[in-house]
Amino acid sequence: MDYYKLETIEFPDSVEEFGNNIISKSQITEIHIPFHLTTFHHRGPLEFNNKLEKYSIDENQANFQVKDGILYSKDMTKLVNVPPNYQSKILTIPYGVTSILPGATGCLQNVEHLYIPQTVQSITGLLYEPKSIKSITIYRKENSTKEIAWYDPYGFGFYNSAVQKKDIIYTNSSLYATYYKENRTVVISSTNESNRYEYQDEILKMNTNINTIIYPKSGSKISSSSFKPLSHNQFTVDDFTNYTTISIYNFKYTFLCHQYFSLHAPLLIFYVIL
């Protein structure tokens, strides 16, 4: 049902199900998920609400959780819904998500670059009426030829998208970067924690607002080219052991490590926590 003038709505916590297309074409910018909600219809209860920027939720809600304003299953294995007016040009689906529901990314207004991790096993539909999408990159494990299971029972597909299935970029890598815009953090995940690797990824090259970067302990080297947009900060990182976090605060950098790191960064003040 269309609600062209509706600006706010509050659902009682007793609501257990959101059916298909319960509210459409409203002016709502945020929706709070009811505490007892168990079902969020896979085809999109809130599609075409092009002003909707984010979801919120009680952290004790048993069936869903919200990260960066995006709705996921409680265990973070299913991407349930990205608000159409999600305020970022980059959307990195978190590492650990295994499936994308049909209406999850149907009407994106601002996202230009969509990244899908190695853990995703199945996609049902994908882009229906996106306004700005320019690229889709799907990560697969190193040397993997296994393709994602792709289902399109409702004809969602790439209906009016400028990017079609044939345009998808496949990347084989043991690494994946998840970007969380609310706290400006990038979390690096590895498909093989026993391998030592040099990290380099375009996610960091496309974001200039990052203030924290978290790496798995298998990291042994980070390529300075990964920090190209941060080059005005004049620093490079050569090597590290059991390196876990870089935090960036206005030209002052905090490095957390367990054993050893070597660093070259002229004309900067560093705080080291061991």
C-alpha positions as CSV (number, residue, x, y, z in Angstrom):
1,M,0.0,0.0,0.0
2,D,1.3,3.5,-0.9
3,Y,1.7,6.2,1.8
4,Y,3.0,9.2,0.0
5,K,2.7,11.6,2.9
6,L,3.6,9.3,5.7
7,E,6.8,10.5,7.5
8,T,7.0,8.4,10.7
9,I,5.6,5.1,11.9
10,E,5.9,3.1,15.1
11,F,5.1,-0.6,15.2
12,P,4.1,-2.1,18.5
13,D,6.6,-4.7,19.8
14,S,3.8,-7.3,19.7
15,V,4.0,-7.4,15.8
16,E,5.4,-10.8,14.8
17,E,5.3,-10.6,11.0
18,F,6.0,-8.1,8.2
19,G,4.2,-9.3,5.1
20,N,5.0,-8.4,1.5
21,N,4.8,-4.7,0.6
22,I,3.1,-3.5,3.8
23,I,4.2,0.1,3.3
24,S,5.4,1.6,0.0
25,K,6.4,5.0,-1.4
26,S,6.4,6.8,2.0
27,Q,8.6,9.6,3.4
28,I,9.8,7.4,6.3
29,T,13.6,7.7,7.0
30,E,13.9,5.2,9.8
31,I,12.0,2.1,11.0
32,H,12.4,0.4,14.4
33,I,12.1,-3.4,14.2
34,P,9.5,-4.7,16.7
35,F,10.9,-6.7,19.6
36,H,8.8,-9.8,18.8
37,L,9.1,-9.8,15.0
38,T,9.9,-13.2,13.7
39,T,9.2,-12.9,9.9
40,F,10.4,-10.3,7.5
41,H,8.9,-11.2,4.1
42,H,11.7,-12.1,1.7
43,R,10.2,-10.1,-1.2
44,G,10.4,-6.9,0.7
45,P,7.8,-5.5,3.1
46,L,9.2,-2.0,2.7
47,E,10.4,-1.8,-0.9
48,F,10.1,1.5,-2.8
49,N,10.3,3.6,0.4
50,N,13.1,5.6,-1.2
51,K,13.6,7.9,1.8
52,L,14.3,5.0,4.2
53,E,17.9,5.3,5.4
54,K,18.2,2.9,8.2
55,Y,16.7,0.3,10.6
56,S,17.1,0.3,14.4
57,I,16.5,-2.6,16.8
58,D,16.7,-3.6,20.4
59,E,20.0,-5.5,20.9
60,N,18.0,-8.2,22.7
61,Q,15.7,-8.9,19.7
62,A,15.9,-12.6,19.2
63,N,15.6,-13.0,15.4
64,F,17.3,-10.0,13.8
65,Q,20.1,-7.6,14.3
66,V,21.1,-4.3,12.7
67,K,24.6,-3.3,11.6
68,D,25.2,0.1,10.0
69,G,21.4,0.5,9.7
70,I,21.1,-2.7,7.6
71,L,18.9,-5.6,8.7
72,Y,20.4,-9.1,9.1
73,S,19.3,-12.4,10.6
74,K,20.4,-12.6,14.3
75,D,23.4,-14.9,13.4
76,M,24.5,-12.6,10.6
77,T,24.3,-15.3,8.0
78,K,21.4,-13.7,6.0
79,L,21.3,-10.3,4.5
80,V,17.6,-9.4,5.0
81,N,17.3,-5.8,3.8
82,V,19.3,-2.8,2.9
83,P,17.3,0.4,3.3
84,P,16.8,2.0,-0.2
85,N,18.3,5.3,0.8
86,Y,21.3,3.8,2.6
87,Q,23.8,6.6,2.8
88,S,27.0,5.2,1.3
89,K,28.4,4.8,-2.1
90,I,30.1,1.6,-1.0
91,L,28.3,-1.5,0.4
92,T,30.5,-4.4,1.6
93,I,28.3,-7.2,2.6
94,P,29.9,-8.5,5.8
95,Y,32.1,-11.6,5.8
96,G,30.2,-14.5,7.2
97,V,26.9,-13.8,5.4
98,T,26.0,-16.9,3.4
99,S,22.8,-15.8,1.6
100,I,21.1,-12.7,0.2
101,L,17.3,-12.6,0.3
102,P,15.3,-11.6,-2.8
103,G,14.3,-8.1,-1.7
104,A,17.5,-7.3,0.2
105,T,19.1,-4.9,-2.3
106,G,16.2,-4.2,-4.6
107,C,15.9,-0.4,-4.7
108,L,19.3,1.0,-3.8
109,Q,19.4,4.8,-4.3
110,N,23.0,5.7,-3.5
111,V,25.2,2.6,-3.5
112,E,27.6,2.7,-6.5
113,H,29.9,-0.3,-5.6
114,L,28.6,-3.5,-4.2
115,Y,31.0,-6.2,-2.7
116,I,30.0,-9.8,-1.9
117,P,32.2,-12.0,0.3
118,Q,33.6,-15.5,-0.2
119,T,31.1,-16.8,2.4
120,V,28.0,-16.1,0.3
121,Q,26.7,-19.3,-1.1
122,S,23.4,-18.3,-2.6
123,I,21.7,-15.2,-4.0
124,T,18.0,-15.0,-4.8
125,G,17.5,-12.0,-7.2
126,L,19.7,-9.0,-6.5
127,L,19.0,-5.7,-8.2
128,Y,15.5,-4.7,-9.2
129,E,15.4,-0.9,-9.5
130,P,18.7,0.5,-8.3
131,K,19.4,4.2,-9.2
132,S,23.2,4.4,-8.9
133,I,24.9,1.0,-9.0
134,K,28.1,1.0,-11.1
135,S,29.9,-2.2,-10.2
136,I,29.3,-5.5,-8.4
137,T,32.4,-7.5,-7.2
138,I,32.0,-11.1,-6.0
139,Y,34.9,-12.5,-4.0
140,R,35.7,-16.3,-4.2
141,K,38.4,-18.2,-2.4
142,E,41.9,-18.5,-4.0
143,N,41.9,-21.0,-6.8
144,S,38.2,-21.5,-6.4
145,T,36.0,-22.1,-9.5
146,K,32.9,-22.7,-7.5
147,E,30.1,-20.3,-8.5
148,I,27.4,-18.8,-6.3
149,A,24.0,-20.6,-6.5
150,W,21.8,-18.0,-8.2
151,Y,18.0,-18.2,-8.0
152,D,15.6,-15.8,-9.6
153,P,12.1,-17.3,-9.2
154,Y,10.3,-13.9,-9.1
155,G,12.1,-12.3,-12.1
156,F,13.9,-9.8,-9.8
157,G,17.2,-10.4,-11.5
158,F,18.7,-7.2,-12.8
159,Y,15.5,-5.7,-14.1
160,N,16.2,-2.0,-14.6
161,S,19.9,-2.1,-13.5
162,A,22.6,-0.5,-15.5
163,V,24.8,-3.4,-14.3
164,Q,23.7,-6.8,-15.5
165,K,24.7,-10.3,-14.4
166,K,27.3,-10.5,-17.3
167,D,29.0,-7.4,-15.9
168,I,29.8,-8.9,-12.5
169,I,33.5,-8.9,-11.5
170,Y,34.8,-12.0,-9.9
171,T,37.9,-11.8,-7.7
172,N,39.8,-14.8,-6.2
173,S,41.3,-13.9,-2.9
174,S,41.9,-15.2,0.6
175,L,41.0,-11.8,2.0
176,Y,38.0,-9.6,2.3
177,A,37.4,-6.2,3.8
178,T,34.1,-5.3,5.5
179,Y,33.5,-1.5,5.8
180,Y,31.2,-0.3,8.6
181,K,30.4,3.4,8.0
182,E,28.8,4.2,11.4
183,N,32.1,3.8,13.3
184,R,34.3,4.2,10.2
185,T,36.0,0.8,10.6
186,V,37.3,-1.7,8.1
187,V,37.5,-5.3,9.3
188,I,39.8,-7.6,7.3
189,S,38.9,-11.3,7.2
190,S,40.9,-14.2,5.9
191,T,39.6,-17.5,4.5
192,N,42.8,-19.2,5.7
193,E,44.2,-18.1,9.0
194,S,47.3,-20.3,8.7
195,N,48.6,-18.3,5.7
196,R,50.8,-15.3,6.0
197,Y,49.9,-12.6,3.5
198,E,50.5,-9.1,2.3
199,Y,47.3,-7.2,2.5
200,Q,46.2,-4.9,-0.4
201,D,42.6,-4.1,-1.1
202,E,40.6,-1.6,-3.1
203,I,38.2,-1.0,-0.2
204,L,40.8,1.1,1.6
205,K,41.6,3.0,-1.6
206,M,38.0,4.0,-2.0
207,N,37.3,5.3,1.5
208,T,38.9,8.4,3.0
209,N,36.9,8.5,6.2
210,I,38.2,5.3,7.8
211,N,39.6,5.7,11.4
212,T,40.1,2.0,12.4
213,I,41.4,-1.0,10.5
214,I,41.2,-4.4,12.1
215,Y,43.3,-7.3,10.7
216,P,43.4,-11.1,11.4
217,K,46.5,-12.3,13.2
218,S,47.7,-14.1,10.1
219,G,48.7,-10.8,8.6
220,S,52.4,-10.3,8.1
221,K,52.7,-7.3,5.8
222,I,50.5,-4.5,4.7
223,S,51.0,-2.7,1.4
224,S,51.3,1.0,1.7
225,S,49.5,1.4,-1.6
226,S,46.3,0.2,0.3
227,F,46.4,3.6,2.0
228,K,46.6,5.7,-1.1
229,P,43.7,8.0,-0.2
230,L,45.3,8.6,3.2
231,S,48.7,9.5,1.6
232,H,48.3,13.1,2.9
233,N,49.0,11.5,6.3
234,Q,52.5,10.6,5.1
235,F,53.0,7.1,6.5
236,T,53.8,3.6,5.4
237,V,53.7,0.4,7.3
238,D,56.4,-2.2,6.5
239,D,56.0,-5.3,8.6
240,F,54.2,-6.6,11.6
241,T,53.7,-9.7,13.6
242,N,50.3,-10.6,15.2
243,Y,49.2,-7.2,14.1
244,T,45.6,-6.5,15.0
245,T,44.5,-2.9,14.8
246,I,45.4,0.5,13.3
247,S,43.4,3.4,14.6
248,I,43.6,6.7,12.8
249,Y,42.9,9.9,14.6
250,N,43.6,13.2,12.8
251,F,47.2,12.4,11.8
252,K,47.9,10.5,15.1
253,Y,48.0,6.8,14.8
254,T,47.6,4.1,17.4
255,F,49.0,0.6,16.8
256,L,48.0,-2.3,18.9
257,C,50.2,-5.4,18.6
258,H,51.3,-8.5,20.6
259,Q,54.9,-8.9,19.7
260,Y,56.7,-6.8,17.1
261,F,56.3,-4.2,14.4
262,S,58.6,-2.0,12.3
263,L,57.4,1.4,11.2
264,H,58.5,4.3,9.0
265,A,56.5,7.4,9.4
266,P,58.3,10.7,9.4
267,L,57.1,13.9,11.1
268,L,54.3,12.1,13.0
269,I,53.5,11.5,16.7
270,F,52.8,7.8,17.5
271,Y,51.2,6.3,20.6
272,V,52.3,2.6,21.0
273,I,50.4,0.3,23.3
274,L,52.0,-3.1,24.1
